[in-house]
Amino acid sequence: MPFARVAVLFVFYFAHPSSNGQTPFPPPGSGDQGAPPPPLVSMRPEIVPLRPEANRKRLLADLQELITETQALQRDLQSSRGVTVSAESFKHSQKIEMLSKRIRKTLKGN
């Protein structure tokens, strides 16, 4: 009986598969020789700069909206108890962040 256990152990030890189902990488230079490289695809459309007059009007409108949103956020925060923030205040802060990024981006473009 001990010999059978050793024989089974010996069989399991040396009976491992020679391949795990994966094939090796192809040798370099084989395959798509002479094929053109894949085209580059831009996921973001290019931003067309606005004319200076339109750019200035948009910047002033964004600035006015930013001032309105900050005043609304200030009123909301002054009226709250300070322990929690309302969903409306959070929306105001997100709008402020979006407007400030857009203003900064517009100013960098000039």
N, C-alpha and C positions, 0 to 999 in steps of 0.2 A: 504494500500500500504506500509506503513512503516513496518508493520508486515512481509510482504513478503521479504523485504530486509533483515530484521533481521534473518528470517528463512533461507534464502539462505546463509547469512554470517555464521550462526550457522552450516549449513550442510557442507560448505567448510572448516570451522575451524576444525570440528571433523572427516571429511571424508578424512583422509590421509591414504595412503597405509601402511599396517603393515609390508611389506617387500619391500626392494628396489631392489630385484632380486639377491642379493648376499647371498650365503650360509655361515654359520659360519664355522670356522676352525674345522677340525676333532679333536676329543679328542686325547690327546697324547697317544701314544702306539698303535694306530690303524693303519691299512694300511699295510705297508711293513715290518712287523716284521720278522726278520731273513734274510732279503734280504742283499746281500753284498753291501758295499758302491760303488758308481760309480768309475770307474778307473780315475786316474789322467792323464791328457794329457798335455804334454809339447808342447807349441806352438813354442818354439825356439829349434833348434837342439843344442846339446852340442858341444862346440868348442873343437876340438882335438888339443892339443898343438903340434907344429911342433918340429922337431929335432933342436938342438941348431945351427947346421950349416945352415940349411934352414931358421931358424928364423933370424939369423944374416944377411943372404943375402937379405931376404925380407925387413928387417929393413933398411939396407943400400940403397936398391932400393927405398923404400918409402921416405927416407930422401933426396935422390937425386932429386926425383920428387917434393918433398916439396920445395926444394931450387929453382928449375926451375920455379915452379908456383909463388913463392913469388917474384922472379925477374921479371917475366912477369907482375904481378900485380903492382909492383913498377914502371915499365916502363909505364904501362897504366895510372896510377895515376899521374905521372909526366907530361905526355903529355896532360892530360885533363885540363880543366879550373878550376876544383874544385867545380863547382856549381852542376853538375850532375855526376852520375857514369854510365858508359856504362854497357850494359848487359854482355859483355865479362869480365869486371872487377868483376862483381858480380859472374860470373861463376868461375873465378879464386879464389875468396875468399871462395866460397863453397868447392872447391876442396882442398884448404889449410886446411879448418876446418876438412874435412873428413880424410885427410892424418894425421893431427896432432892427431885426436882421435884414429886412427888406430895405430899410433906409440906409443901413451900413453898406449893403451890397450896391445900391444905387450910387452912393457917394464914392465907393471904390472904383466904380466903372467910369467916373468922370475924371 
